Amino acid sequence: MKSGLDKNKLPGYLMHQIAHKFRVKYDKKLDNYNITCSQIKAMRCLWDKDGIIQNEILNQVDIKPSSLTKLIGILSEKGLVEKRTDEKDARNNLIFLTSKGREIEKETWGIVLDMEQELTEGFSEDEKNTLISFLIRMLNNLEK
């Protein structure tokens, strides 16, 4: 049974399509660094504040704790992060960037900025600001 709805007039559907295409393209560009979009999210947390516990990363990346543990393990195997026992609380491991993890920050941010430029190509600054305002409102609606 057809619903009669035009899915291309549903904001949620369109955002999902955009997010999927963005992520596929982003992952492809990140291939040169042997890192994925999901892994880069955790790296961003460390670029903002190095030497944090996994729970701090978890609060920012919005994935399951077991998935984050696996992700940190992969980043460690790639030589991008390392775990160290917290001297103040031995029950906690602090996650630190390695020099290799710090080195890829500038290049990967360049990829993000290129992707953002591509995403909003042909938009005026006013249109970009309006779009951002709408997206923030939508995000806030979902967080209620």
CORJO-V541447 format. One record per pair of residues at least 12 apart in sequence whose C-alpha atoms are under 7 Angstrom apart, sorted by sequence separation. I is the first residue (numbers start at 1). J is the second residue. If there is no record, write none. Layout:
BEGIN
[[I:J] [I:J]]
END
This chain:
BEGIN
[[45:57] [83:95] [82:95] [83:96] [23:37] [81:95] [82:96] [42:57] [81:96] [82:97] [81:97] [82:98] [80:97] [81:98] [80:98] [42:61] [79:98] [41:61] [80:100] [81:101] [79:100] [80:101] [39:71] [53:92] [53:93] [53:94] [54:95] [52:94] [53:95] [51:94] [52:95] [51:95] [51:96] [50:96] [50:97] [46:96] [46:97]]
END
